[in-house]
């Protein structure tokens, strides 16, 4: 029976695992995306998401609790000042794991883990896909859009002149 064995030990001692997860969490907070193995990413997700949830409540106690996990004041400042503001309305699921294939040397499953709200590339790709599907309609709209913007631009230039 596997009672009370919920987390992956990652073939490391407890102190090594704690230090590794803290370092990976700091890197994720500072760089917003890191590349690692799938097992480490899943362990990191369970480690860092409660810290992000705790950062939503900016109190001295929550800062001390998060600092006890991370031991890096710059990462704690980044977490409480920038990340917590961006994820304030999100109820959970602050990270995303995307598999990238297998490592050349040992065939380990590789992936990158990123903060969901900081991924501009995924948002840009979604808009590009919608444009390519509707090429005829979007072409007609883009021809109408400059014609509609031209009078608006002229009125904008006339308004300051008439004010003078």
C-alpha positions, 0 to 999 in steps of 0.5 A, a space after each residue: 500500500 502506498 499510504 501518504 506517498 503523494 509526491 515524486 522523490 525524483 531520486 534525491 534526498 529530501 534536502 537536495 530535492 528541496 534545494 532543487 525545487 526552490 532553485 527551479 521556482 526562483 528561475 520560473 519566477 524570474 524568467 517566466 519560462 524554464 525548460 526541464 524534464 517532465 517529472 521535475 516540471 510536474 513536481 515544480 508545479 505542485 511546489 510553486 502554485 501554492 506560493 503564487 496563491 499565497 502571494 495574492 494576499 500581500 501581508 508580512 506573514 505571507 511574504 515570510 512564508 514564501 521567503 522561507 520556501 524560496 530564500 531569495 528576496 528578489 524572487 519574492 519581490 518579483 512574485 508579490 509586485 508583478 506576478 500576483 497583480 497579473 494573476 489576481 483574478 485567476 482562481 488557479 492554474 498559474 502554470 502550463 507544461 508543454 512537452 517538447 520531445 525527448 532529450 538526445 542523451 538519455 531520452 528523458 521526456 523534456 518540456 517547458 513550464 511557464 507562467 500562463 499569464 506571461 505567454 505572449 507567443 500563445 496569444 499572438 498565435 491564436 490571433 494569427 490562426 483566426 486570420 488565416 481561416 477567414 482570408 476572404 472576409 478579413 481582406 474585405 474588412 481590411 479594405 473597409 477599415 482604412 477607408 473608415 480610419 482616414 476620415 477619423 484621422 482627418 478629424 483628429 488633425 482638424 480638431 487641434 487646428 480648430 482649437 488653436 
